[in-house]
């Protein structure tokens, strides 16, 4: 910028100016000045790191000693950035916890009430479906008998070349099949309940599969290739072999050691 900004550069507000955006007067979520300090320091270390990495390999003890100091500085920079992050987030975390706490009891009461209402609804649906199933069986059995009778009448009509009788028998057989389908549909619909007002959601019965472990070893074999299981086993094994005082072996596991500077 070659010319200085002046107060006269700012035009007076008019009725035609667009309103400021929503949230324009909200303070920043963190102190930008302190962040700028962290960025400046960290960037200097990152740039210095580029010079170190350009060497490819260390050539003498003096370089190695200076690299140790550089790595120590990197660790301290990381600690500073982490402290800044934790300190900057602290008031937001506290505010978030306060919001959660404000509705904690309310959400618990609503959830408990909903669970018990659904339990009542489930019991009703199961009972109603059983009642409808019993009714449907009676209707379906009678319709099946009607269909069998209609088929017999149809065959008899064909035998005597009674086209009218044949068509009438087929009509009765179709009606019987429709009755059976309607009975089956009524059983299926017994597991669904519509809202009385029409504004609420329909509730319905649905099946949920849940695995109950009867034999942990056999169950493990069924899911041993799952990424979730492998990751969990790996974490458990690492925790076990890194525990203070562990010097043994584990069947099926090769304990590897490697050196790494830190």
C-alpha positions as CSV (number, residue, x, y, z in Angstrom):
1,X,0.0,0.0,0.0
2,X,1.6,3.2,-1.1
3,X,-0.8,5.8,0.3
4,X,-2.0,6.1,3.9
5,X,-5.6,5.4,4.8
6,X,-7.5,8.5,6.0
7,X,-10.7,9.0,8.0
8,X,-12.2,10.7,4.9
9,X,-11.9,7.4,3.0
10,X,-14.8,6.0,5.1
11,X,-18.2,6.8,3.5
12,X,-21.1,7.8,5.8
13,X,-23.8,5.2,6.4
14,X,-27.0,5.6,4.4
15,X,-30.4,3.9,4.5
16,X,-29.3,1.9,1.4
17,X,-26.4,0.2,3.1
18,X,-26.6,-3.5,3.6
19,X,-27.0,-4.5,7.3
20,X,-23.9,-6.0,8.9
21,X,-23.8,-9.8,8.9
22,X,-25.3,-11.8,11.7
23,X,-22.7,-12.3,14.5
24,X,-20.5,-9.5,13.3
25,X,-20.3,-8.2,16.9
26,X,-19.3,-11.5,18.4
27,X,-15.8,-11.6,20.0
28,X,-13.3,-14.0,18.5
29,X,-13.2,-17.4,20.1
30,X,-9.6,-17.0,21.1
31,X,-6.9,-14.3,21.5
32,X,-5.5,-13.8,17.9
33,X,-2.4,-11.9,19.2
34,X,-1.3,-14.9,21.4
35,X,-2.0,-17.2,18.5
36,X,0.1,-15.1,16.2
37,X,3.0,-15.3,18.6
38,X,2.7,-19.1,18.7
39,X,2.6,-19.2,14.9
40,X,5.6,-17.0,14.5
41,X,7.7,-19.1,16.9
42,X,6.5,-22.4,15.4
43,X,7.2,-21.3,11.9
44,X,10.8,-20.4,12.7
45,X,11.3,-23.9,14.0
46,X,9.6,-25.5,11.0
47,X,11.8,-23.4,8.6
48,X,14.9,-24.5,10.6
49,X,13.7,-28.0,10.4
50,X,13.8,-27.7,6.6
51,X,17.5,-26.8,6.8
52,X,18.2,-29.8,9.0
53,X,16.3,-32.2,6.7
54,X,18.2,-30.8,3.7
55,X,21.4,-32.3,5.2
56,X,19.9,-35.8,4.6
57,X,22.4,-37.3,7.1
58,X,24.4,-36.0,10.0
59,X,28.1,-35.7,9.4
60,X,29.7,-35.0,12.8
61,X,29.2,-35.0,16.5
62,X,28.7,-31.2,16.6
63,X,25.8,-31.5,14.2
64,X,24.3,-34.3,16.3
65,X,24.5,-32.3,19.5
66,X,22.9,-29.2,17.8
67,X,20.2,-31.5,16.4
68,X,19.5,-32.6,19.9
69,X,19.0,-29.0,21.0
70,X,16.8,-28.4,18.0
71,X,14.6,-31.5,18.8
72,X,14.4,-30.3,22.4
73,X,13.2,-26.9,21.1
74,X,10.6,-28.6,18.9
75,X,9.3,-30.4,21.9
76,X,9.0,-27.2,23.9
77,X,7.3,-25.5,20.9
78,X,4.8,-28.3,20.7
79,X,4.2,-28.0,24.5
80,X,3.6,-24.3,24.1
81,X,1.1,-24.8,21.3
82,X,-0.6,-27.5,23.2
83,X,-0.9,-25.3,26.3
84,X,-2.3,-22.5,24.2
85,X,-4.8,-24.9,22.7
86,X,-5.9,-26.2,26.1
87,X,-6.1,-22.7,27.6
88,X,-8.0,-21.3,24.6
89,X,-10.5,-24.2,24.7
90,X,-11.0,-24.2,28.4
91,X,-13.8,-21.5,28.6
92,X,-15.6,-23.1,25.6
93,X,-15.4,-26.5,27.2
94,X,-16.7,-25.1,30.5
95,X,-19.5,-23.3,28.6
96,X,-20.4,-26.5,26.7
97,X,-20.5,-28.5,30.0
98,X,-22.8,-25.8,31.5
99,X,-25.2,-26.2,28.6
100,X,-25.1,-30.0,28.9
101,X,-25.7,-29.7,32.6
102,X,-28.6,-27.4,32.1
103,X,-30.7,-30.0,30.2
104,X,-29.1,-33.2,31.7
105,X,-32.0,-34.0,34.0
106,X,-34.6,-32.9,31.4
107,X,-33.1,-35.2,28.7
108,X,-32.9,-38.1,31.2
109,X,-36.6,-37.7,32.1
110,X,-37.7,-37.5,28.5
111,X,-35.6,-40.5,27.5
112,X,-36.9,-42.6,30.5
113,X,-40.5,-41.6,29.7
114,X,-40.1,-42.4,26.0
115,X,-38.5,-45.8,26.8
116,X,-41.5,-46.8,29.1
117,X,-44.0,-45.5,26.6
118,X,-42.4,-47.6,23.9
119,X,-42.5,-50.6,26.2
120,X,-46.2,-50.1,26.6
121,X,-46.6,-49.6,22.9
122,X,-44.6,-52.8,22.1
123,X,-46.7,-54.9,24.5
124,X,-49.9,-53.6,22.8
125,X,-48.7,-54.2,19.3
126,X,-47.6,-57.8,20.2
127,X,-51.0,-58.5,21.8
128,X,-52.9,-56.9,19.0
129,X,-50.9,-58.8,16.4
130,X,-51.7,-62.1,18.1
131,X,-55.4,-61.2,18.2
132,X,-55.4,-60.3,14.5
133,X,-53.4,-63.4,13.7
134,X,-56.0,-65.6,15.4
135,X,-58.9,-63.8,13.5
136,X,-57.0,-64.0,10.2
137,X,-56.5,-67.7,10.6
138,X,-60.2,-68.3,11.0
139,X,-60.9,-66.1,7.9
140,X,-58.1,-67.6,5.9
141,X,-59.2,-71.2,6.7
142,X,-62.8,-70.4,5.6
143,X,-61.5,-68.6,2.5
144,X,-59.3,-71.6,1.7
145,X,-62.3,-73.9,2.0
146,X,-64.3,-71.6,-0.3
147,X,-61.4,-71.6,-2.8
148,X,-61.3,-75.4,-2.8
149,X,-65.1,-75.5,-3.3
150,X,-64.9,-73.0,-6.1
151,X,-62.2,-75.0,-7.8
152,X,-64.4,-78.1,-7.6
153,X,-67.4,-76.2,-9.1
154,X,-65.1,-74.9,-11.9
155,X,-64.1,-78.4,-12.8
156,X,-67.7,-79.6,-12.8
157,X,-68.7,-76.6,-15.0
158,X,-66.0,-77.5,-17.5
159,X,-67.2,-81.1,-17.5
160,X,-70.7,-80.0,-18.5
161,X,-69.5,-77.2,-20.8
162,X,-71.2,-74.6,-18.5
163,X,-69.2,-71.5,-19.4
164,X,-71.3,-69.3,-17.2
165,X,-70.8,-71.6,-14.2
166,X,-67.0,-71.8,-15.0
167,X,-66.6,-68.0,-14.9
168,X,-68.7,-67.7,-11.7
169,X,-66.6,-70.4,-10.0
170,X,-63.3,-68.6,-11.0
171,X,-64.8,-65.3,-9.6
172,X,-65.5,-67.0,-6.3
173,X,-62.0,-68.5,-6.2
174,X,-60.4,-65.0,-6.9
175,X,-62.6,-63.5,-4.1
176,X,-61.4,-66.2,-1.7
177,X,-57.7,-65.5,-2.6
178,X,-58.3,-61.8,-2.0
179,X,-59.8,-62.5,1.3
180,X,-56.7,-64.5,2.3
181,X,-54.4,-61.7,1.2
182,X,-56.5,-59.1,3.2
183,X,-56.3,-61.3,6.3
184,X,-52.5,-61.6,6.0
185,X,-52.3,-57.8,5.5
186,X,-54.3,-57.1,8.6
187,X,-51.8,-59.2,10.7
188,X,-48.9,-57.2,9.2
189,X,-50.6,-53.9,9.9
190,X,-51.2,-54.9,13.5
191,X,-47.6,-54.2,14.2
192,X,-48.0,-50.5,13.1
193,X,-49.9,-47.7,14.8
194,X,-50.6,-44.4,13.1
195,X,-50.7,-41.1,14.9
196,X,-54.2,-40.1,16.2
197,X,-53.6,-36.5,15.1
198,X,-51.9,-37.4,11.8
199,X,-49.0,-35.2,12.8
200,X,-47.0,-37.8,14.7
201,X,-44.8,-40.5,13.3
202,X,-46.2,-44.1,12.9
203,X,-44.7,-46.5,15.4
204,X,-44.0,-50.1,14.3
205,X,-42.5,-53.3,15.5
206,X,-39.2,-54.3,14.0
207,X,-36.7,-57.0,14.8
208,X,-33.4,-56.2,16.4
209,X,-30.6,-58.8,16.4
210,X,-28.4,-59.0,19.5
211,X,-25.5,-61.4,20.0
212,X,-25.5,-63.1,23.3
213,X,-22.1,-64.6,24.0
214,X,-22.4,-68.2,25.2
215,X,-18.8,-69.3,24.5
216,X,-16.2,-66.4,24.3
217,X,-13.6,-68.5,22.5
218,X,-16.0,-69.7,19.8
219,X,-17.4,-66.2,19.5
220,X,-14.0,-64.7,19.1
221,X,-13.2,-67.1,16.3
222,X,-16.2,-65.8,14.4
223,X,-15.0,-62.2,14.4
224,X,-11.2,-62.6,14.8
225,X,-10.6,-61.1,11.3
226,X,-12.6,-57.9,12.1
227,X,-10.5,-54.7,12.1
228,X,-12.2,-53.7,15.3
229,X,-11.2,-56.9,17.0
230,X,-7.7,-56.9,15.7
231,X,-7.2,-53.3,16.8
232,X,-8.6,-54.0,20.3
233,X,-6.4,-57.1,20.7
234,X,-3.3,-55.1,19.5
235,X,-4.0,-52.4,22.1
236,X,-4.5,-55.0,24.9
237,X,-1.3,-56.8,24.0
238,X,0.8,-53.6,23.8
239,X,-0.5,-52.6,27.2
240,X,0.4,-56.0,28.6
241,X,3.9,-56.3,27.3
242,X,4.8,-52.7,28.2
243,X,3.6,-53.1,31.8
244,X,6.3,-52.7,34.4
245,X,7.9,-56.0,35.3
246,X,6.6,-58.0,32.3
247,X,9.4,-60.3,31.0
248,X,7.5,-63.3,29.7
249,X,6.1,-64.4,26.4
250,X,2.6,-64.7,24.9
251,X,1.5,-67.6,22.8
252,X,0.9,-66.6,19.2
253,X,2.7,-63.3,19.7
254,X,6.2,-62.2,18.6
255,X,7.4,-59.4,20.9
256,X,9.5,-57.0,18.8
257,X,11.8,-54.2,20.1
258,X,13.1,-51.3,18.1
259,X,15.2,-48.3,19.0
260,X,13.9,-44.8,18.5
261,X,15.1,-41.5,19.7
262,X,12.8,-39.4,21.8
